[in-house]
């Protein structure tokens, strides 16, 4: 099984490309945002660590973490965003290892792991991936995609992100099928 990370700034097309590729036989898509959210359910150690660091104001009326409030608290500075990474990512790494082990027992040939920070965070265990792809998109295109999706506030959260280390840059501009084809062409080269 090949494990490929798909990373990039908000609005670069990570989810759309991963969703499209996951329609292929043997390809499974994991959204690391959803994995992260599952790691800080009430009662978990990550939940307690987040509340200790960012305060009870991030807790919703139902007792769960309010993700918008957490984002407001965590993304107000580079330091607090880094603290969020350091609190959540160890649990995400453990959860991803469990997902990889489960998928390895199935007919999964490609595990696509989509996450904005895969190529930028020093907390990510890159040894878990055969490759990490970074989708590059011009800034006006990225902002328009976010505006069209009703998420314009997400543009500023990731504008300073730059990939580090050994990542493969892929042109994320153009129609979805064209971007998905470029990503798939790279994945096919990993198979050979």
C-alpha positions as CSV (number, residue, x, y, z in Angstrom):
1,X,0.0,0.0,0.0
2,X,1.3,3.4,-0.9
3,X,0.6,6.3,1.5
4,X,0.5,9.7,-0.1
5,X,0.0,13.0,1.7
6,X,-1.9,15.8,0.0
7,X,-1.1,19.2,1.5
8,X,-1.4,22.9,0.7
9,X,-3.0,26.1,1.8
10,X,-6.7,26.4,2.4
11,X,-8.4,26.7,-1.0
12,X,-5.8,24.8,-3.0
13,X,-8.1,21.9,-3.7
14,X,-6.8,19.2,-1.4
15,X,-10.3,17.9,-0.4
16,X,-11.7,18.1,-4.0
17,X,-8.7,16.2,-5.5
18,X,-8.6,13.6,-2.7
19,X,-12.4,13.1,-3.0
20,X,-12.1,12.6,-6.8
21,X,-9.2,10.2,-6.6
22,X,-11.0,8.2,-3.8
23,X,-13.6,7.2,-6.4
24,X,-11.0,4.9,-8.0
25,X,-10.8,1.2,-6.9
26,X,-8.4,0.6,-4.1
27,X,-8.0,4.3,-3.2
28,X,-9.0,5.4,0.3
29,X,-9.1,9.1,1.4
30,X,-8.4,10.1,5.0
31,X,-9.2,13.7,6.0
32,X,-6.8,14.6,8.8
33,X,-9.1,17.4,10.0
34,X,-11.7,14.9,10.8
35,X,-9.1,12.6,12.4
36,X,-7.9,15.6,14.5
37,X,-11.4,16.5,15.6
38,X,-12.0,12.9,16.8
39,X,-8.8,13.1,18.9
40,X,-10.2,15.9,21.1
41,X,-13.6,14.5,22.0
42,X,-14.7,15.2,25.6
43,X,-12.9,12.9,28.0
44,X,-9.7,12.6,26.0
45,X,-6.4,13.8,27.2
46,X,-6.2,16.1,24.1
47,X,-9.5,17.7,25.1
48,X,-8.2,18.4,28.5
49,X,-4.9,19.8,27.2
50,X,-6.7,22.1,24.8
51,X,-9.0,23.4,27.5
52,X,-6.0,23.9,29.8
53,X,-4.2,25.9,27.2
54,X,-6.9,27.9,25.5
55,X,-9.5,28.1,28.3
56,X,-13.1,27.0,28.8
57,X,-14.3,29.6,26.3
58,X,-13.5,27.0,23.5
59,X,-16.1,24.6,25.0
60,X,-19.5,24.6,23.4
61,X,-22.8,24.3,25.3
62,X,-22.9,20.6,24.6
63,X,-19.5,20.0,26.2
64,X,-17.5,19.5,23.0
65,X,-14.8,21.7,21.6
66,X,-16.3,24.5,19.5
67,X,-13.9,24.4,16.5
68,X,-14.5,28.0,15.5
69,X,-13.7,29.2,19.0
70,X,-10.6,27.0,19.1
71,X,-9.5,28.4,15.7
72,X,-10.1,32.0,16.9
73,X,-7.9,31.3,19.9
74,X,-5.2,29.2,18.2
75,X,-4.7,31.2,15.0
76,X,-4.3,34.6,16.6
77,X,-0.5,34.2,16.4
78,X,2.1,31.9,15.0
79,X,3.0,30.9,18.6
80,X,-0.5,29.8,19.5
81,X,-1.0,28.0,16.2
82,X,2.3,26.1,16.9
83,X,1.0,25.2,20.4
84,X,-2.2,23.8,18.9
85,X,-0.1,21.6,16.6
86,X,2.0,20.3,19.5
87,X,-1.1,19.5,21.5
88,X,-3.1,17.8,18.8
89,X,-0.6,16.2,16.4
90,X,0.7,13.4,18.6
91,X,-2.8,12.1,19.0
92,X,-3.4,12.5,15.2
93,X,-0.1,10.5,14.5
94,X,-1.4,7.7,16.7
95,X,-4.8,7.7,15.0
96,X,-3.3,7.7,11.6
97,X,-1.1,4.7,12.5
98,X,-4.2,2.8,13.4
99,X,-5.9,3.8,10.2
100,X,-2.8,2.7,8.1
101,X,-2.7,-0.7,9.9
102,X,-6.5,-1.2,9.3
103,X,-6.2,-0.2,5.6
104,X,-3.2,-2.5,5.1
105,X,-5.4,-5.5,5.9
106,X,-7.9,-4.5,3.2
107,X,-7.6,-4.2,-0.6
108,X,-6.4,-0.6,-0.3
109,X,-3.6,0.1,-2.8
110,X,-3.3,3.9,-2.2
111,X,-4.1,5.7,1.1
112,X,-4.5,9.4,0.4
113,X,-4.0,11.4,3.6
114,X,-5.2,15.0,3.2
115,X,-4.0,17.6,5.6
116,X,-3.0,21.2,5.3
117,X,0.0,20.9,7.7
118,X,1.5,17.7,6.4
119,X,4.2,19.6,4.5
120,X,4.7,22.5,7.0
121,X,4.6,21.1,10.6
122,X,7.7,19.8,12.3
123,X,5.4,17.6,14.4
124,X,4.3,15.4,11.4
125,X,6.0,12.0,11.1
126,X,7.0,12.1,7.5
127,X,8.4,8.6,7.6
128,X,4.8,7.4,7.5
129,X,4.4,8.6,3.9
130,X,5.8,7.4,0.6
131,X,5.4,11.0,-0.6
132,X,3.9,14.3,0.4
133,X,2.4,16.4,-2.4
134,X,1.9,20.2,-2.1
135,X,-0.8,21.7,-4.3
136,X,0.3,25.1,-5.5
137,X,-2.3,27.6,-6.5
138,X,-2.0,31.3,-7.3
139,X,-3.2,33.5,-4.4
140,X,-6.2,35.1,-6.2
141,X,-7.5,31.7,-7.3
142,X,-7.1,30.3,-3.8
143,X,-9.0,33.3,-2.3
144,X,-11.8,33.0,-4.9
145,X,-12.2,29.3,-4.2
146,X,-12.6,30.0,-0.5
147,X,-15.0,32.9,-1.1
148,X,-17.1,30.7,-3.4
149,X,-17.1,28.0,-0.7
150,X,-18.3,30.4,1.9
151,X,-15.0,30.3,3.8
152,X,-13.2,33.5,3.1
153,X,-11.9,33.8,6.6
154,X,-9.8,30.7,6.0
155,X,-7.6,32.5,3.5
156,X,-5.6,34.3,6.2
157,X,-5.1,31.2,8.3
158,X,-2.7,29.6,5.9
159,X,-1.3,32.4,3.8
160,X,2.1,32.1,5.4
161,X,2.4,28.3,5.1
162,X,5.3,27.2,3.1
163,X,6.3,23.5,2.6
164,X,9.6,22.3,4.1
165,X,11.7,19.3,3.5
166,X,11.2,16.7,0.8
167,X,7.8,17.5,-0.8
168,X,6.6,17.3,-4.4
169,X,5.0,20.5,-5.7
170,X,2.0,19.9,-8.0
171,X,0.2,22.6,-10.0
172,X,-3.2,22.9,-8.4
173,X,-4.7,25.4,-10.9
174,X,-7.2,24.6,-13.5
175,X,-10.2,22.2,-13.6
176,X,-10.5,19.6,-10.9
177,X,-10.1,16.7,-13.3
178,X,-6.8,18.2,-14.6
179,X,-5.4,18.6,-11.1
180,X,-6.5,15.1,-10.1
181,X,-4.9,13.7,-13.2
182,X,-1.6,15.4,-12.4
183,X,-1.7,14.0,-8.8
184,X,-2.6,10.5,-10.1
185,X,0.3,10.6,-12.6
186,X,2.7,11.1,-9.8
187,X,1.1,8.3,-7.7
188,X,1.3,5.9,-10.7
189,X,5.1,6.6,-10.9
190,X,5.3,5.6,-7.2
191,X,3.8,2.2,-8.2
192,X,6.5,1.4,-10.7
